[in-house]
Amino acid sequence: MTRECLSPAPGPGALLSGSVLAEAAVVFAVVLSIHATVWDRYSWCAVALAVQAFYVQYKWDRLLQQGSAVFQFRMSANSGLLPASMVMPLLGLVMKERCQTAGNPFFERFGIVVAATGMAVALFSSVLALGITRPVPTNTCVILGLAGGVIIYIMKHSLSVGEVIEVLEVLLIFVYLNMILLYLLPRCFTPGEALLVLGGISFVLNQLIKRSLTLVESQGDPVDFFLLVVVVGMVLMGIFFSTLFVFMDSGTWASSIFFHLMTCVLSLGVVLPWLHRLIRRNPLLWLLQFLFQTDTRIYLLAYWSLLATLACLVVLYQNAKRSSSESKKHQAPTIARKYFHLIVVATYIPGIIFDRPLLYVAATVCLAVFIFLEYVRYFRIKPLGHTLRSFLSLFLDERDSGPLILTHIYLLLGMSLPIWLIPRPCTQKGSLGGARALVPYAGVLAVGVGDTVASIFGSTMGEIRWPGTKKTFEGTMTSIFAQIISVALILIFDSGVDLNYSYTWILGSISTVSLLEAYTTQIDNLLLPLYLLILLMA
């Protein structure tokens, strides 16, 4: 989140060029660190991808400034193409390396497919940007052609026919989702955020289709299938209702009743049978048995219910303050918004320590609830639609410039992705060692602690700005210090964490991600945990 000091902000041109160059330098530092750790043909592809993304990013920025982009993107940030382009490829590389070390060839190949898919999606976004740029930037096209040629050549000789088809399937889904969602949701994403979010959804959707069609071979964990079905089901439900309410007023009681009925029909008639086919048991009975399987889970659920009640009370209290305020445009202060970060930290840490599978499932359920409530707010579904609009408008910032309010969903995703993305089949022979032991805590450290402390201290005590940005040196330093203290506390309270003297790498990873937080204009709740996860996994 934004943290400002009292001196005047730099002009838009200086802010853009300075922050973009510094952000690019941080991303290249991460890419080169992973390249030095992995050092194979795939890591060379990642370097080539980063170089072309750096050049194309400026073309995207120019398109946004001129208003020449095909879709309406969020205007309060740069395109963010470089940091977003590297997430999936780097994640695939570190996953491949980890599973290769663990002797799991299936998930080693899966990591390669993830990396190849991320590169294909990023190259498509680059081609799209250059295709609509006038005049055509010849030098950038040459760089894109060289990088794309190297990547395609290496992947052609590394992937099987089935894996190539899988990459192309994801790319096709990504193209269609771009056309549909960016048209329906103007100003909700930057090009980089669209690449990251829609690329992830496309990959999840393709995985679900693949596993549904190869049911005999699908012997995965039910919690994984639960996540896939929930994510895809909620996205398809949103597309369905968005199309439907083009032809009818969503704010009437008749439309609201129809919305609730169709939600029940889609849930009971599509989502639950789909999940039943994958896990081969009654989904509702499985979920109830899973949630109340042990006393520890019952205690955790009760504790989380109290925290959820506390979060609701914070919302009600802030809205009561707005009602009594004379200003009609009263907004919750930065510190008030960070209360939710602290509540989420208090939620996730006990779950990581005592029962990670329960946290995995609970986070999935919360994601479904958050998305459903956003549908209710967005479509003004009675009886809660207008109430949610009023309550949530208090916590808006400049990044919620589109019709959707996504900040709280990004916060949940940032905290949950390190839990969801851990390659568990590659860690069953023992707990993660060294810096990898902190991978489940990546969201807690980067967003729950680092971003919160940086925002609070930067906005209250910050005086020295980082060049070309509104963020402050004091905020970044206190963020790094707070994360180091948190790592020490994790060592004390989580007996499963053994860092094996990898303190230098941990300090470097935390510092790098904190610098990225200082310079990025993208959604930090989503981007920072992913980069910290990648560095810790390496």
N, C-alpha and C positions, 0 to 999 in steps of 0.2 A: 504494500500500500504506500501511498505517497506520504513523504515526510518533508516538510518545508522548514527553512529557517527564515529569519526576519528580513534579510536583505532582498533586494529586488531580483526577480527571476531573469535569467538570460532570455534574449530574443528567440523566437521560434527557429530561425535558421541555425543559430549557434547551438541551441538545445538539441536539434535533430542531428547535426553532423557530429558534434562531440560525443553524444551518448551512443550513436550508432557505431562509431569507430571503436569506442571503448568496449561496447558490448561485443563487437566482432572480435576484438583482441582476446577477451575472456573466453569466447566460444572456441576460437582457434587454440587457445591454451589447453582446453579440455580435449579437443580432437587430437592434438599432438600427444597429450599424455596417454590417451587410450591407444593411439597408434604405436607409441613406444612400448606399451605394455603388451599389446597383442602382436604387432609386427608381422602381418601376413598380407596376402593380396587383397583381402577384404578391407583391412585397415587403410591400405593405399587408396582403395575406392572411396573410403570415407573422406580422406584428405582431398581427393579430386572433387568430391561433391561439395565440400566446404568452400573450396576456392570458387567454383562456379556460382554457388549460392551467394557468396559475398558480392560478386559483381552484379548478379541479377537483382539482389535486394535493392540496389540503388534505382534500378529501373522501376521496380514496384513502388518505391517511395515517390518517384517522380509522377507515376500514374495516379497515385493517391492525391498528391498535391494539385494536379491538374484536373482531378475529377474524371479521368479517362478510363478508370477501371470498369470492367463489365458489370460488376455488382457493387452495391453500396457497402463499404467496409467501415470499421470504426476509425474515426478521424483523429482521435486524441493520441495516437501512437504511430510509430513507423511501421513498416510492413512486417518486420519480425521474421523474414523468410529464413535467414541464416540459422538462428537458434532453433527454430521449429524444424527445419529440414534435417538437423543432425540428431534429433532425439531417437527416432526409431532405428536408424542405422547403428548408432552407438549402443543402444540398448540391445540390439541383436548381436553385436560383436561381443559385448561382455557376457551375454547369456551363452553364446557359443563357446567362449573361452572357459567359462565356469563348468559347463556340462561336459566339455572335452576333458577337463581335469578330473571330473567325477566319473568318467567312463560311461557316459550315457549318450550313445550315438544318435538316438532318435531326437532328443531335445537339442543336441548339437546341430543337427540339420535344421531343426525348427528355428534356432537362433539365426542361422544363415538366411532362412526364408524371411524372417522378420527384418533383417538388415537389407536384403534385396528389395523387399516390398517398400520399406521406407525410402530407399534410394529412388525407386520407380515413381513413387508419389511426389517426391521432391523435384525430380526432373520434369514431371508433367507440369507442376506449378511454375517452374522456371520457363518452360516452353510457352505456357499460357501468357506469362508476363511479356516475353519478347514478341509473341505473336500479335499483341495488341498495342505494342509501342511503335509510334511513328515520330521521326523516321526510324527504320529498323537499325538497331545498334550493332554494327558489323563486328566490332571487336568482341563484344560480349557474346554474340552468337558463335563466334569462333571458339571462345573459351568453353561455352556450354557444349558445343559439338565435340570438342576434344575430351572433356570430362565425361560426357555421356557415352562417347565411343569406347573409352577405357572401361567404364563401368559395365556397359553391355557386353563387351568382349569377355571380360573376366567372368561375369555371371553366366554367360552362355556356356562357358567351359567348366562351370562349377555346379550348376543346378541341373537336376534331372528334368525330363519333360514334364512330369507331374508337378514339380515345384515351379517351373516356368509358367504353367497354366494357372497355378494358384496365385502367383504374383500378378498375372494379367487379370484374373478375376477380381482381385482386390482393387486394382487400378480402375477397372470398369465400374465397380460399385462406387468408388471414390468420385469418379466423374459425374455419375448420376446424382449422388448425394450433394455434390457441389452445386449442380444446377438447381436442385429442388430446395435445399435448405438455405442457401445464400439468397435465393429469390424470396423465400417466405420470411426470412429473418434478416432484413437489412440492418447494417450498422452494429450487429452483435459481435462480429469477429474482425480481427485484422487478417490479412492473407496468411500470416504465419499461424495464428490461432486456428483458422479454418483448416489449414493443412494438418495441424496436430490433432485437433478434435475429430474432424471428419475422416482423417486417415486412420485413427484408432477405431472409430465406429465401423469403418469399412472392413478393417481386418477382423474385428470381432464378429461382424455379420457373416463374413466368408467362413470363418472357423466354425460358426454354429451350423451353417448350411452343410459344410463338409462333414462334420461329425454326425449330423442328422442323416445324411445319405449313406455313410459308412457305419451304420449302427453296430454291426457285428464287431468291428474293430474298436468301437468307442467304449473303452473300459476306464475312463477317467474318473476323477473324484467328483461326486455329486455337487460339491460346493462350486467347482469350476463351471459345471453346466448351469447351475443356478445363476451365477453371475452373467454368463453369456446370454441366457434366455431373458433375464430381467433387462439388461441393457438394450438388446435388440427389440424386445417387446415394447419398451417405453418409447424408443425412437420411432418405431413403426406406428404406434398409437398417436404420437404427436403429428406425424405426417398425415395420417388418416383424418384427424380432427381439423387440422389446418386446411386441408382440401375441402372437407365438408362445410366448414363455417365460412367459406368463400360465398356459398350459395344461401346462407341463412344467418340471421342475427343470433349470435351466441349469448347475448345478454338477457334473453327472455327466459321465463320459467319453463316454457315448453322445450327450448333448446337445452337448458340445464338438466331437465329430467332425462332428455334423450342422451345427453353426455354421460350421465351416471349409468343409465341402462346399457349403453354401448360399451362403457368401461367394464361393466360386469360381464357382458357377453364376450368381449375380447379376452378378458382375463380367464374366465372359466371355460371358454370355448376354443381358445387358441393357445394362450401362454401355458396354462396348466397341462393340457394334453401334450404339448410340445415337450415340456419338462418331464412329464411322465414317460414319454417315449425314450428320453435320454437316460434317466436314472432308474427306469424300470420299477418304480414303486409310486405310491400315492404321494404327490409333492407336499400336500398339506400335512399329512401324517408324518412324513419324513422331517419336515421343518419343525413341527412341534416336538418330535422326539429329539431332534438335534438341539433345539434351544434349551430344553429342560432335562438334558441327559445327566448332568452332575449338579451337585450343590454349588460348586464354584460358578457354574453358568447362571444359576438362579440368582446368586448374590451379585454377579456382574450386571445382569439384566435389571435388577432392582436399583443398583447404583446408577446405571446409565439412565434409567427412568427419572431419577431425582435430578440428574444433570440436565436432561431435556426439559423438565419443569422449570429449572432455574433459567435456562435460555429463554423460555417463553415469558417468564417474569421480567427478564431484562427488556425484551421487546415491548411488553405492556408498560413498563416504567418509563422507557424513553418516549413512547407515544403519549403517555400522560403528561410528560414534561412539554412535549410539543403543543398539546392542547392548551396548557397554561401559559405558553410563550406568546408574546405579542407578535413575533415574526411569523408570517405565513409560510416562509420557506425555511423553517428551522430544520437543520440536519443534525444527526447524531455526530458528536465529535469523534476524532480518530480513536481516542482511548476507549470510548463506548463500543466501537466496532471491534476493538481488539479483545473485549470481554469474551466474544465467541471463540476467538483463537485459544484463549486460556481454557475455556470449557471443553473444547475439542481435545486439547492436550491432556486434560484430566480424564477424558473419555478413553483415549487411545493407549496411554501408557499402561494402565492395568490390564487392558485387553492383550497388548503385546506380551506382557510378562506372564500372565496366567493362562490365557486361552486364545491363541491366534486364530484357530479355525472359527471360533465363535465371533471374533472381531471381523473376520472375513465376511461371514454371512450377515452380521448385523449392519456392516457398512453397506452391503448390497441392498438390504431392505431400506436403509435410510436414503440411499440414492433414489430408489424407486419412489419413496414418499416425497422427497424433495422435487423430483421431476413432475410428479402428479400434481402437487400443490402449485407448481409454476404454471402448469396447464390451466388449473382452476383460476389462477390470478390473471393469466394472459388472456384467456377467453371470457373472463368476467362471469364465470359459472356461479350461479346462486346455490347456496346462500353465502358462501365464503369469498367469492371473487373480489368484490369491492373492498371488503375488510382487509384481505391480504394485500391489495394494491395500496391501501392507506398505510398499513403497518410497515411494509417493506420499503416504501418510498423514502422513509426516514433514513435508511441505511445505504442509499444510493451514493456512488461516487462517479467520477468522470469516466470510468470504464464500463458503466452500465448505460451506454448511450443508445442502445437499440431497444426494441420492444420487449425483449426478455431480460430478466434479472438473473444473472448467472454467477454472481460473486460467491454466494453461499454454496452453490453446487461445485464450483471450482475448488473451494476450500475443502469440501468433503473428498473430492477426487484427489487433491494433492496429498491429503493425509492417508488415503486408502490405497493409491496406486503402488506404493512400496510394499504393501501387504499382498496385493493381488498379483503383482508381477514377479515375486520371488519364484524362481524355478525350483519348486519343492522336490520334484523327482531327482534333481541334481544335488540336493542337500540332505537326503535321507540317511546317508552313511555317517552323518555326524552334524553337529551344529556348525553354522558358518563360523569360520575362524578369521582372526585379524580384523581389518576394517570392514570386511563383509558382515561381521556380526552386528554392525550398526545399520545394515540395509533396512530392516523393518522400521527403524526409527528415523528414516530419511525425511519423511513428512513432518514428524514431530520437531526435528531439529531445524529444518529449513524454513518451514512456515509457522509452526506452532510456537517455536522459541525465537528463531532468528529474525523472521519478518516482523513479529510482534514487538520485540525489544527494539529493533532498528526504527520502527515507526514511532513508538512512544518516545524514546530518547531523542531521536532526530527531530521530532516536531516540537519537543519541549525545551531541549538544551542545545540543539544543533546550531552551529554558527559557520562552520567551514564547509562549503559546498564541494562536492566532486566536480571537476571541470565538465561543463556542458550538461549538467543535470540539476534537478532540484534536491536530490538526495544529499545527505551530509556525511562527512567523515566520522563525526561522533556516533551517528546512528550505526554505521557499518562496524566500527570498532567494538561498540557495546554488543552488537549482534554476534560477532565472532567470539567475544569473551563469554557471553551467555551460553552459546552452544558448547563451548569447551567445558563450562561448569556442568551443563546438562549431560555431557558424555561421562564426566566423572561420577555424577549421580546414578547414571545408568549402570556403570560398573559396580556401584555399591549395591543397588537394589535388584539387578538382574544377574543372577548367578550364571546364566547361560552365555553371557557375553565375555569373550576372551579376546582381547585385542592383539595379543602376541607382539607387543612392542611396535605396532604399526602406527605410532602416534604422529610421525612426520607426515605420512600420507593423509591421515585423518585431518590434521591441522590444515594442510594444503587444500584438501577438498572443501572443507568448511569455508576457508578464506576465499577460494575461487568462486564458490556459489554466492557468498555474501557480496563479492564485487559484481557478480552478475545481477544480483538484486538491486544494487545501487544504480546500474546503468540501463537495465532493460525497461522498456515501456510496454512489454507484453503482460499477460496475466501472471503475476509472480506466484500466486497460489498454485498454479498448475506447472509452471516451467521449473521453478527452483527444486522441488522434490525430485523431479525426474533427473535433473543434472546431478544432484547429490547422490541419488541412487546409482547412476551410471558410474560415477567416480568411486564410490564405495565398493561396488561390485568388481571393479577393475583391480 
